[in-house]
Amino acid sequence: MQPPTLPAPAGPFSKTEQAAVYRAIFTRRDVRSQFTDRPVDDATVMRLLNAAHHAPSVGFMQPWNFIVIRSAAVKAQVQAAFTRANTEARGMFPAQRRALYSSLKLEGIAAAPVNLCITCDRTRGGKVVLGRTHNADMDIYSTVCAVQNLWLAARAEGLGVGWVSIFHQSCLREILHLPEHVVPVAYLCIGHVTELYDIPELQAKGWQDRLDLDDLVFADGWGNTGIP
């Protein structure tokens, strides 16, 4: 049995520490084409995974696993699965947007030295999990918190991360030999970068602008604009 622990002192970070946290948040980017060929060493990968593993999880279920992919053969299979799905995706958009869609680079699977699949084990913690009793998807949401932790840690390390989501889930399951109860939540490309876009790439290339925060904040209920 572990000895009881006492609460640690709380309080704000120093101004320098706060600035570093906010810098990581505001300069984080979804990287597709800026990866260098510089290797990412195992110690760095483990620091990122440790940051992800310290994400919040409902009921402390920690539903994640991490599949680190360096194999060129596995990357090639994943890229082929992306290419098939991306061709289908292009046809789902209005005709006037398809040319722009085709011009966008939406993955860095082969270029990134490390690929990472973060999964969610939907059986982790058993049939009844504290905090998941009335919302079965809390394990998925918890896993996404691990993704964000890793992404911010990578930014602090000078690494770029790109989330590739255009797949048929069944294809990833087959390539990575996932058991039925394990869901692939995020497929990430990770590598060193020397430059990043000042604004999100999709915004820079005219796909979508950032929404105005004032239009997204309601007071005490839906549609009541402004902060109470």
C-alpha positions as CSV (number, residue, x, y, z in Angstrom):
1,M,0.0,0.0,0.0
2,Q,1.3,3.4,-0.9
3,P,1.7,5.9,2.0
4,P,-0.8,8.7,2.1
5,T,0.1,11.9,0.3
6,L,-0.5,15.4,1.4
7,P,-1.7,18.3,-0.9
8,A,1.2,20.2,-2.5
9,P,1.2,24.0,-2.4
10,A,-0.7,25.6,-5.2
11,G,-0.6,29.0,-6.7
12,P,0.2,30.8,-10.0
13,F,3.3,30.1,-12.0
14,S,5.9,32.9,-12.3
15,K,5.3,35.3,-15.2
16,T,8.1,33.7,-17.2
17,E,6.6,30.2,-16.7
18,Q,3.1,31.5,-17.6
19,A,4.5,33.1,-20.8
20,A,6.1,29.8,-21.7
21,V,2.9,27.9,-21.3
22,Y,0.9,30.4,-23.3
23,R,3.6,30.5,-26.0
24,A,3.3,26.8,-26.5
25,I,-0.5,27.0,-26.8
26,F,-0.5,29.9,-29.2
27,T,2.3,28.8,-31.4
28,R,1.4,25.1,-31.7
29,R,0.7,24.1,-35.3
30,D,-0.5,21.1,-37.2
31,V,2.7,20.3,-39.2
32,R,2.6,18.6,-42.5
33,S,5.4,19.8,-44.7
34,Q,8.0,21.4,-42.4
35,F,9.7,18.3,-41.1
36,T,13.4,18.0,-41.4
37,D,15.2,14.6,-41.7
38,R,16.9,15.0,-38.3
39,P,16.1,11.9,-36.2
40,V,14.1,12.1,-33.0
41,D,15.9,10.1,-30.3
42,D,14.2,7.6,-28.0
43,A,14.8,9.8,-24.9
44,T,12.8,12.7,-26.5
45,V,10.0,10.3,-27.6
46,M,9.7,9.0,-24.1
47,R,9.5,12.6,-22.6
48,L,6.6,13.3,-25.0
49,L,4.9,10.0,-24.0
50,N,5.4,10.8,-20.4
51,A,3.7,14.2,-20.9
52,A,0.9,12.4,-22.6
53,H,0.6,9.8,-19.8
54,H,0.2,12.6,-17.3
55,A,-3.0,13.9,-19.0
56,P,-6.2,14.0,-17.0
57,S,-8.5,11.0,-17.4
58,V,-11.9,10.5,-16.0
59,G,-11.9,8.0,-13.1
60,F,-8.1,7.9,-13.5
61,M,-8.7,5.2,-16.1
62,Q,-5.7,6.1,-18.2
63,P,-7.2,4.4,-21.3
64,W,-4.4,5.2,-23.7
65,N,-1.7,3.1,-25.3
66,F,1.1,4.5,-27.6
67,I,2.3,2.7,-30.8
68,V,5.6,4.3,-31.9
69,I,6.2,3.7,-35.6
70,R,9.6,4.1,-37.2
71,S,9.3,1.4,-39.8
72,A,9.3,2.7,-43.4
73,A,7.2,-0.4,-44.4
74,V,4.5,0.4,-41.9
75,K,4.5,4.1,-42.8
76,A,4.1,3.1,-46.5
77,Q,1.0,1.0,-45.6
78,V,-0.5,3.9,-43.6
79,Q,0.2,6.4,-46.4
80,A,-1.5,4.2,-48.9
81,A,-4.5,4.0,-46.6
82,F,-4.5,7.8,-46.3
83,T,-4.3,8.2,-50.1
84,R,-7.3,6.1,-50.7
85,A,-9.4,7.8,-48.1
86,N,-8.2,11.3,-49.2
87,T,-9.4,10.6,-52.8
88,E,-12.8,9.8,-51.4
89,A,-12.7,12.9,-49.1
90,R,-12.1,15.3,-52.0
91,G,-15.3,14.2,-53.6
92,M,-17.3,15.1,-50.5
93,F,-16.7,18.8,-50.8
94,P,-18.5,21.2,-53.1
95,A,-17.0,21.3,-56.6
96,Q,-15.7,24.9,-56.0
97,R,-13.6,23.8,-53.1
98,R,-12.0,20.7,-54.6
99,A,-9.1,22.4,-56.3
100,L,-8.1,24.1,-53.1
101,Y,-8.5,20.8,-51.2
102,S,-6.3,19.0,-53.6
103,S,-3.6,21.7,-53.2
104,L,-3.4,21.2,-49.4
105,K,-0.8,18.8,-48.0
106,L,-2.7,17.0,-45.3
107,E,-0.1,14.5,-44.0
108,G,3.6,14.0,-43.4
109,I,3.6,10.3,-42.8
110,A,6.8,9.4,-44.8
111,A,8.6,12.7,-44.1
112,A,8.3,12.6,-40.3
113,P,10.9,10.4,-38.6
114,V,8.4,9.2,-36.0
115,N,4.7,8.3,-36.4
116,L,2.6,7.6,-33.4
117,C,-0.8,6.1,-33.0
118,I,-2.5,6.9,-29.7
119,T,-5.3,4.5,-28.9
120,C,-8.1,4.1,-26.4
121,D,-8.7,0.8,-24.7
122,R,-12.5,0.8,-24.1
123,T,-12.3,-1.9,-21.6
124,R,-9.7,-0.2,-19.4
125,G,-11.0,0.0,-15.8
126,G,-13.7,-2.6,-16.2
127,K,-17.4,-2.3,-17.0
128,V,-18.1,0.4,-14.5
129,V,-15.7,3.3,-14.2
130,L,-16.0,6.3,-11.9
131,G,-17.2,9.3,-13.9
132,R,-18.0,7.2,-17.0
133,T,-21.3,5.8,-15.6
134,H,-23.5,8.2,-17.6
135,N,-21.3,9.1,-20.6
136,A,-19.6,6.1,-22.2
137,D,-17.3,8.4,-24.3
138,M,-15.4,9.8,-21.4
139,D,-12.5,7.4,-22.2
140,I,-12.3,8.8,-25.7
141,Y,-12.3,12.4,-24.4
142,S,-9.6,11.5,-21.9
143,T,-7.4,10.1,-24.6
144,V,-7.7,13.3,-26.6
145,C,-6.4,15.1,-23.5
146,A,-3.3,12.9,-23.8
147,V,-2.9,14.0,-27.4
148,Q,-3.0,17.7,-26.5
149,N,-0.5,17.1,-23.7
150,L,1.9,15.5,-26.1
151,W,1.4,18.2,-28.7
152,L,2.3,21.0,-26.3
153,A,5.3,19.2,-25.0
154,A,6.5,18.7,-28.5
155,R,6.2,22.4,-29.2
156,A,8.3,23.1,-26.2
157,E,10.9,20.6,-27.4
158,G,11.0,22.3,-30.9
159,L,9.2,19.4,-32.5
160,G,6.3,19.6,-34.9
161,V,3.3,17.3,-34.8
162,G,0.7,16.7,-37.5
163,W,-2.6,14.8,-36.8
164,V,-3.7,12.7,-39.8
165,S,-7.3,11.8,-39.5
166,I,-8.3,10.9,-43.1
167,F,-8.4,7.1,-42.8
168,H,-10.9,4.3,-42.7
169,Q,-10.6,3.1,-39.1
170,S,-10.7,-0.5,-40.3
171,C,-7.5,0.1,-42.3
172,L,-5.5,1.3,-39.3
173,R,-6.8,-1.6,-37.3
174,E,-5.5,-4.0,-39.9
175,I,-2.1,-2.4,-40.4
176,L,-1.4,-1.9,-36.7
177,H,-3.1,-5.2,-35.6
178,L,-5.4,-3.5,-33.1
179,P,-7.7,-5.8,-31.0
180,E,-11.4,-5.1,-31.4
181,H,-11.8,-3.3,-28.0
182,V,-9.0,-0.8,-28.9
183,V,-9.9,2.4,-30.9
184,P,-7.3,4.4,-32.8
185,V,-7.9,7.9,-31.6
186,A,-5.0,9.9,-33.1
187,Y,-2.4,9.1,-35.8
188,L,0.4,11.6,-35.4
189,C,3.5,12.5,-37.4
190,I,6.4,13.9,-35.3
191,G,9.7,15.4,-36.3
192,H,12.0,18.3,-35.9
193,V,11.1,21.6,-37.5
194,T,13.0,24.8,-38.2
195,E,10.1,27.0,-39.0
196,L,6.3,27.1,-38.5
197,Y,3.5,29.1,-39.9
198,D,2.6,32.3,-38.0
199,I,-1.0,31.3,-38.2
200,P,-2.6,27.8,-38.7
201,E,-1.7,26.5,-42.2
202,L,-5.3,26.1,-43.2
203,Q,-6.0,29.7,-42.3
204,A,-2.9,30.8,-44.2
205,K,-4.0,28.9,-47.3
206,G,-7.5,30.3,-47.3
207,W,-9.4,27.2,-46.2
208,Q,-10.9,28.6,-42.9
209,D,-10.4,31.7,-40.7
210,R,-10.3,31.6,-36.9
211,L,-13.7,32.2,-35.4
212,D,-14.2,35.3,-33.2
213,L,-14.1,34.2,-29.6
214,D,-16.8,36.8,-28.6
215,D,-19.2,35.0,-30.9
216,L,-18.6,31.7,-29.0
217,V,-19.1,32.8,-25.4
218,F,-22.5,32.6,-23.8
219,A,-23.6,33.5,-20.3
220,D,-25.5,31.1,-18.1
221,G,-27.2,29.3,-21.1
222,W,-27.1,28.9,-24.8
223,G,-27.4,32.1,-26.9
224,N,-27.0,34.6,-24.1
225,T,-24.0,36.5,-25.4
226,G,-21.3,37.9,-23.1
227,I,-19.6,36.8,-19.9
228,P,-21.7,37.2,-16.8
